Amino acid sequence: MSGRPRIAVTSPSFSRHPTLRRELLELFADARLNQDGQRLAGAELREFLAGADGAVVGLEPVDGPLLDACPRLRIVAKYGVGLDNLDQAAMAAHTVVLGWTGGVNRRSVAELALCGMLGLCRNVFHTSQRLREEGVWHKSGGVQLTGRTVGIIGLGHAGKELAHLLAPFHCRILANDILARDDYCREHGLTPVSKEEIWAQADLITLHVPLTPLTHHLVNRVTLERMKPTAFLINTSRGEVVHNGDLKVALRAGRIAGAALDVFEEEPVTDREFLTLPNFIPTPHIGGNADEAVLAMGRSAIGHLRAFFGVGEGA
């Protein structure tokens, strides 16, 4: 490759962030930024990345047809931690490097999961909404999180971080992961169990798994029926891990006590009936979006580009 590398940033949030934009342009002055605020896909995405040697992507899909249309592309740096939008086999076949650092937003995600747990247990959101919107002084303080049984499904970066944050609450923590985590569980006082045991025993179930064929609709009508009627569900992982329609039915019927979802099968979610259920707490995919996490994710992507192309400090 001759001359300066051409960089394209597809993520609107990265492109609009003043600090990330400045730090990227200091290294790659001609970088193309997606500042229109629109999520790119299909022909628009291919056109935007045409001629790029390196890319920063967020949730945009990178697959074989895209890579066929972008023969110059040599590295894709991930802005974020989820990899389900990247066809890694296609990237390997096209000799495109993946720039990714796992867990850079784990504290942000874990804090939101803890927020959902506390809010559901103490009935914070429902009583606050009724007081604010209806003037109803509904003194229903829920239950304490302290001492509850928490089931963590997915003991990766965010799952471990949440377990750490739960330590002062003296919860009984049941953990499940596709990988063997017995040593970690033993060291930190967690109990490794099957998913079936979590469905049956946990007062709160929190999901921290990637989206794969094994986790797609992991929570569905069958698994919801196995949960305790007093249980709460929290999902800050990927929207498709929970069958939203089945959860809506379960919440309406009181099959479980409540749920907090930060991610949805379709985003932005538009089902007003679902969103306004009194035992449901929806947030607009902000789990990994704390200011500190946004900077960490963006700087990780920039760092991968800098190292790959050998520019800037320490090159």
Summary of the structure (lengths in Angstrom):
residues: 315
radius of gyration: 21.3
end to end distance: 17.2
largest distance: 69.2
contacts: 1039
relative contact order: 0.14
helix: 42%
strand: 15%
